[in-house]
Amino acid sequence: MSDWGLQKLLTWTSPSYPTGAFSYSHGLEWAVESRAVRDAEQLVDYVSAVLARGGGWVDAVFFVHAWQSLNARATLDELSSRAAAFRGSVETALESRQQGKSFLEVTRRAWPHPALEAFAVRNARVAVSHSVAVAVSCAAHGIDLVPSLSCYLHSVAANLVSAGARLIPLGQTEAQIAIARLVPVVRQVCADAQDSALEDLGTSAPLVELCSLRHETQYTRLFRS
């Protein structure tokens, strides 16, 4: 991967990229409210579940297949439709779709590419998941799959740790230790996703999904999911 490709990838997965990621907690806010997550260790467990068995795992597999299908338009559009629908709650669907829409809008203007533009035009009237939007952008700009997926998953993990640091709360050092402990999880999910067929795709993180459902009616909320 070129230095120029690396710069794009770091920009797109940066917390400063305007997708609104900071406003979502993927149900973590309820987990903290209910005392299911009370410290850094439990936060790592929660984020690991999201990445390895929940929405993060689903996103990783769709990311791989979308990146590989850039030049197969019908296949890519079908993948995109399935990825946008593959959510267990209203709020996690909003989380994925809103970030996907924002990512496409910004990237098309700041980092245009004909393949990305064609994808966005074809899917202008339907929801696009964040993972697919990032995957298509990376593939269109010639950024290799493994670093693309690794950075995407790292950004998901880092965002959730940031939310946890504010909610629990945690100190900055504790938060960085949590991110460091999630590195092997990200690495393993990245490797497993490359060998996963869409026909076998599913989740096994029911408590995470329940936290998201309970968050929908949580009395006081800082986050949108």
N, C-alpha and C positions, 0 to 999 in steps of 0.2 A: 504494500500500500504506500502511495506517495505521501510526502509531507503535506501536500495540499489536501489530499483525501482525509488524512488524519485531522487536519484543522477543521474541516467540515464536520466530521464525526464528533469531535469534541464540542463543537459549537451546538450541534443539534441535540446532544444529550446533556448539555449544561443546565443547571437549575435556573439560569438566567434566560433560557430560551422561552419565549412567551407562549407557552401552552396552557398555563394555569395549573400546572402539576402541584404547586404548593397548596392548593385549596382542597386537595383530596387526601383521604387517609385510608381508603379501602377497608372501612369498618373498624379500623384501629381505635378510633375515638370511642366507640362503644365498648371495645375490649378494655380500654383504660377505665372508662366510667364504671364498668361492672367489676373491676378489680381482677379481671382475668390476666391483664398485663400490668405489672406493677414495677418492674425493674428492667435493666438492660438484658439480662438473660432471657426473660420472658419475651421481650421485644424481639430478640434474635429468633426465638422459636416461632413467633407470629409471622415475621417477614419470611423466614425459611419456608413456612407452610404456604404462603402466597406464591413464592417463587417455584417451589418444587412440586406442589400438589394443587394449587389454586389458579387464580387468574393469571399469575405470572407465567406459569407453565403453559397454559393455553396460548398466551401471547407469544411465547418463545417458539412454539411449534408453528403457529401461523406465520410468524416472522420468517422462519426458515423457508417455508413453502412459498410465501409471497416473493421473497428475494429471488428464489430460483425460477419463478414464473413470470418475471418481468416481460419477456417477449412472447408470452402466451396469453393474449389479452382475455379471452373468454375464461380461461382457467383462473387467471389472476382476479378478475371481477367476481367470480363465484367464490373464491377464497375470501375476498374482502367482505362479501356479504355474510358469509358464515362466521367470520371473525367478529364482525360487529354485533351479531346475534348471540354469540357464545358467552353469555353473562348470566349470573345467578340472581341478580337483583337489579332494580331500577337504577339505583345509585351507582353501582359499578358499571352499568351500561353507559350512564351519563359520563362517568369518569373517562372511559375509553373513547367514546364517540366525540365528546367535546374536545379532548386533547388531540384526537385525530384531525378534526376539522381545523383547529387552530394551527396545528403543525403544518398542514397542507397550505393554508392561507399564507403563512409567513414564509415557508420555504419556497413556494412558487414565485414569490416576489423577490426574495433576497438571494435565492440559489436556484434560478430557473434551469429546467432541462426539458427537452421535447417529450421524453418518455414520461416524466412526472406530470407534465401538463396534460398529456393525452389521458393518463389515468384519472386525473382530477376532473377533467371534462366529462369523461364517460360516467363517473360516479358522482356527479354534481348534485343529484337529487336523492342520494341515498347516504346512509351513515357509513363512515369509514373509521375503523379502529385505529388507535394510536400506533399499535405495533405494526400494522400493515402500512400505514403512512410512512413510518420511519424506514421500514424494510424497502419499500418501493423507492424512496429517495436515495438510500444507500446503494441499491442495485443500479439505479439510473446513473448515479455519479461514479460508478465503478469502484465502490468501496467494498472490500472483501467481506464475506459473510461472517466469519468468526469474530473479528474485531467489532463489526457492526452489532451483532447480537450481544456480545459481551458488554459493550458500552450501554446498549439499551437496557439490559437487565440490571447493570450496575446503577443506572439512573433510577430505575424503579425501586431498587433496594435503598438507595441513598435518600430518596424522597420519603419513603416510609419511615426510615430511621429519623429523619428530620422532623417528621410529624410526631413521632414518639418522643423525641427529645423535648418538644414543646408541651406535650400532653402529660407525661409521667410526673415531673420533668426529669431530664438527664443533663449532666454537664457536657460541655463540648468534648472533653477527652473520652468520657464514657460513650458518647455517640460515635466517635471515631473508632473506638475499640469494637463497637457493635458492627460497624461497616467492615472492619478488617475480618471479623469472624464470619461475615457473610460471603467473603471472597470465594471460599471453596464451594459454597452452595451455587453461586453464580457460575463458576467454572463447570460444575457437574451438570447443571441444567442446560447450559450452552451445549455441552457435548451430547447429552441425551436427546435434546430437541432435534439435532441433526439426523438422528436415526429413527425418529418417530413418524409413523404414518398417520395421516389425518383420520383414517378409519378407527384407529385405536385411541383417539384423543378423548380425554375426560378429566374430571377433577376428583379429588378425595380430601377436601378441606372443608367439611361441613360446618365446623365452628366459625371459620372465617366468613362463610356465606351467612350464617346466622347473625354474626356481629353486624354485617352490612345491612341485613333486613331490620335488625333492631335499631340501627342508626337512623333509619328513615323516620322513626317516630321519637327519637331522642329529644328530650325537652330543651336542653341547651347544647348548641353545637357550634364548633369553630370551623368545621370542615364540611364539604359538600357530599362526602361519602365516608 
